[in-house]
Amino acid sequence: MTQAVGMIVDEQQAEEILAADDADLIAIGREALFDPFRAGHAAYALGADPGVSLLESPQRGHLAKRAPGLARQLTARAAARETMRDTG
């Protein structure tokens, strides 16, 4: 079993590492310190059902408020990755 650590800052990047079989596990230390709900936010952004329906209503409301911002972040990160691929 391999673990990927360091400079993994968004869920799409982590998903690409897993899909390429470069690692079996993603460690998100600093990102989790920055956002303690990072795993749930990542699952939500990737379209997975992290059990949001099981959360208390304040947490559901928080995710709903964050959804537009998360979508903007994902779009910006995807565009940056594409630019890096095109120029690299």
C-alpha positions in Angstrom: 0.0 0.0 0.0 1.4 3.4 -1.0 0.5 6.8 0.4 0.8 10.2 -1.4 1.7 13.2 0.7 2.7 16.8 0.2 1.4 19.5 -2.1 -1.9 17.8 -2.8 -4.2 20.8 -2.5 -7.4 19.9 -4.3 -9.7 16.9 -4.7 -9.2 16.7 -8.4 -5.5 16.3 -8.0 -6.0 13.6 -5.4 -8.5 11.8 -7.6 -6.0 11.9 -10.5 -3.3 10.3 -8.4 -5.7 7.5 -7.3 -7.0 6.9 -10.8 -3.5 6.6 -12.2 -2.7 4.0 -9.4 0.2 6.1 -8.2 -1.0 5.7 -4.6 -3.6 3.9 -2.6 -4.1 6.6 0.0 -4.0 10.4 -0.1 -2.8 12.2 3.0 -4.1 15.8 3.3 -2.4 17.0 6.5 -2.2 20.8 6.1 -5.4 21.0 4.0 -7.2 19.2 6.8 -5.8 21.7 9.4 -6.9 24.5 7.2 -10.4 23.0 6.7 -11.3 20.3 9.2 -14.2 19.3 6.9 -12.0 18.9 3.9 -12.9 15.3 3.2 -16.6 16.0 3.2 -16.1 19.1 1.0 -13.9 17.1 -1.4 -16.5 14.3 -1.7 -19.2 16.9 -2.3 -17.2 18.7 -5.0 -16.5 15.4 -6.7 -20.2 14.5 -6.7 -20.0 11.7 -4.2 -22.6 11.4 -1.5 -20.6 11.8 1.7 -23.7 11.3 3.8 -24.7 15.0 3.6 -28.3 13.9 4.2 -27.2 12.5 7.6 -25.7 15.8 8.8 -27.5 18.2 11.1 -29.1 21.1 9.2 -26.4 23.7 10.2 -23.8 21.6 8.4 -26.0 21.0 5.3 -26.5 24.7 5.2 -22.8 25.3 5.4 -22.1 23.0 2.4 -24.9 24.6 0.4 -23.4 28.1 1.0 -19.9 26.8 0.1 -21.0 25.1 -3.1 -20.7 28.1 -5.4 -17.3 29.0 -4.0 -16.1 25.4 -4.3 -17.3 25.3 -7.9 -15.3 28.5 -8.7 -12.2 27.1 -7.0 -12.5 23.9 -9.0 -12.9 25.7 -12.2 -9.9 28.0 -11.5 -7.7 25.0 -10.5 -8.7 23.1 -13.6 -7.9 26.0 -15.8 -4.6 26.4 -14.1 -3.8 22.7 -14.6 -4.7 23.0 -18.3 -2.5 26.0 -18.7 0.4 24.2 -17.0 -0.1 21.2 -19.3 -0.2 23.3 -22.4 2.9 25.3 -21.5 4.8 22.4 -19.9 
